[in-house]
Amino acid sequence: MLREDLFERFSEGLSDDVKAALREILFDEPVVDVKNSGKDIVISLSEGPVLERRLILKDSRGLPDEPADVYTFHRGSLSKLGDIYQLAGESEYFDQDETIPIVLYFEKAEFESTVYAVSLDDLYADPLSRLGIFAEAIINKANIDKRYLNERELEQLTLVKDVYCCAGGLSEDFSCNELLKIANDHGCNKISKLLESACLSKDGKERNRILFRLKNELTHPRYEGMLRELTERFESSQLGYESVKGSVICELEMRDKITAQMHELGYSGEFPDFVKLGSIPGIRVPTPQYVICFEKRVAFHVRCRIYGEGSKASLVFYCGTQLLRKNEKIGDIFSCFFTGNGRRYINRINVALPLDDMSCFSNEMLDAIVKIAAKKAELRNLSRSERKLVYGNVNTFGAFLFGLIFGGGLFALLMNLLFLFTAFIVLLFAGNLGEFSVFLSDFPLLGLGAFCWLGFGIPVGIFLAIAAKK
């Protein structure tokens, strides 16, 4: 009898949710997480950060005392003896290179699921890619079962798929009708033309080239209104879901401290968003493509997020810089993601904040982190101790050696090969190919290699060391 037939026979009496979960474990899911929880055994089906699904085997037994590295059931089966169900599988131990059969015994089973809100807060990318990551999470839920989507998500599913495809995701049902309507409503004619070209294209490579142009075009500030509407639509669909972000014990105290420190540094606003209007008196090089010189009107934005759970805390700061033209309105941190014209910049820093046994944090360290965030927004250089706090110890000498040895060595090798090839061709056309061996013995190839190695490797090493330091 086939496994499918055995499964249908022995799964009678179980709920539809439990049967679906067992079917997935046995026939679809290659690896699952299995743990004891009191008298029960909990099998977690991995679905990412926004959806948790758990199969709970009530009053069960059979899990080995020593936790395995991997549990699999794709070669197992479900059977029943009397009132006892038997779920057969395997436990794998990597260190011993051993696979041991297991059988989990249970009389009843329950299925639980928790859906969390998809958040854009911790996504650090260009505006369309951020929405693409959001859309992927919604599509993954829909692919599992549309019952995990709320009413708003179901209404926006076509739009979500279009955004996912535009952001680089693979999709066969790309229509772009809803996205095209939003672009037209905002007067984004160039975006509309690119969307229409992508929809009409039957060639996958050509469509990808068009969508790549679309993605780059959408980084320009003129499209902020369109992307803001999309972001607000997506975020509104997550209302009512539980946040995946844990709660840090002293979070309220940390918020108050961060707010007070930002106000001392001249910023206005309340946690998590702060803004300061100022100027850049000197020359700054925020990226290799742009140089900022003596800007008189600049908005500095800082958004802070506190992540963690219990006594573990991590601070994430988004630090934005907005160069304002005359009569241009001050935006917010979202505005700084639109970096396409060199007038806006954004950075992110992520720092773990140690908490002691009483779940208290160091005021000095928190003050230093807040000052670093303000400096990043204002495009000011960090001190050595500040760089160490944010980035850890940076091995500038190692970066220099890497540039010297590998960069210089590769350049020297290529130059010697190019020179030898050129000499060979010249002698060949001159009819003196027999003199090539004499040329090799007389010409100082080692000297040329050493000159090229040092002449190119030292500047590259210095450049990499400065880059690592910055």
Phi, psi and omega in degrees: 000137182291156179302321179301314181294319177297319180298313180298323182291315187271348181270003177298139182097346177268152179292162181299320180297317180294318178298318179296320180293317179295321178299318180295318180296320185278328189243341187239315189274115183289325183223136177228160178263125183234129181217151170283140175221089186067235178273356184255163171243129183250124176252117182262130176264117186289122180224013178096183189284345186254357180216122176243131178232133186226132171258120185252115177270110188282140178045053188254168178209170176117349180282132181301149178297322178271116181301136178275162176287324183216139171244132179227149179228007185290346172251011182263198183200166174246132177220174182213133178233107187068238177262003186258123173275147179232118179252110184264139178202203182222147173243133183245136178241113186291319184298318180274355184051052188226141175239124185241128176295144176227155174225123179261127182253135179203155178258325180226159178215150178230154178240131179232149176216147177228127178253127180255160178289137171281127185245141174265358188298322186256020179262117183248094182197181177293160188305316182289323179295323177300314179292328178295320177295319177300312182298322180299320179296320178293318180295321178299319177297316182296324180293328177288306178188128182292350177291344177277359177260142175274181186298318180295319180295322177296320179296325185265006189299320178296315177298318179300317180294323178295316179297318180299317180294317180296329181279000177114359179283156180273127180207134179271334184257059180272113181251323178063012182296312181292320179294323179295322179296318179295318179298318179294321179299329181264005178070027181270077187296320181294320178296319179299316180295320179294320178295317179297320179295320180294320180294321183281339184291131176261348181267122182299318181294319179296318179298319179296323178294319179295316181293329175296317176297320179298316181298316179292321180297324184287357174278354180282140182302338182295343181258013181300319182299316180296311181291329178294318178297316178299316180298315180295322177298313182295315182294326180294334179287350182262000179295135181101343176276153175286143179282138178284344182289127178288175181247123177274139187305314184257032186297317181298319178296321179294319178300313180298319181294317179296317179299314180297319181293319179295322177296322178296329180275006175095008180269149174249168180110177179233158181307132012260000188248132180226150181216150180214133177262125182205210181215167175243103188284343184237214182249132178233149176237084185291327177219163179298341184271338190230149174233135180252130183231115168049060176277129185273334186227106185225137174256128178254128183242140175224127172240134182244141173229139178250121180242165179130187179206134179065240184264013177249127183228145176221132180257130176240123179245130168260122187244110186247148178232126183235109178279118188262133170275174181299130179068007177283136182283148177287130179269216177219191184295331178297323181300330186283351175286346181266088189258013190294336183250011178075014179254355180221145183218152178215141176228159176229138173235143182228118185230130174282133181251108182294140175243141180278187184298336179267012181059036176255151182248164179278118178298322181296318181291320179296318177300318181295321180294318180296318178297322178297317179299317179297319178297320180295321178295323182271007176058036176263150181290145176271149175286170181298317180294325178291318177298321179295321181295319184275315189252355184079190179288124180257124182273084181291326180293322177297320178295321178296316180296321179300314178296319181293311187284307187276315179295310180293319181296317179295318179296317180297318179297314181296320180294319178295317179296318179297318180295317179295319179297318179296315179298320180297316181294317181298312180294327179295313180287336178278352180078017181244038184298335179296338181275003183295322179293323177295320179299320181294323182284331184270328186279135182282075181297323179296320178295319178296319179296317180295320179297313180295319181300307183287320183296328179263322185293321181296310177300321178295317178299316178297317180299314180294325178294318178294320179296318178295322179293322182285000000 
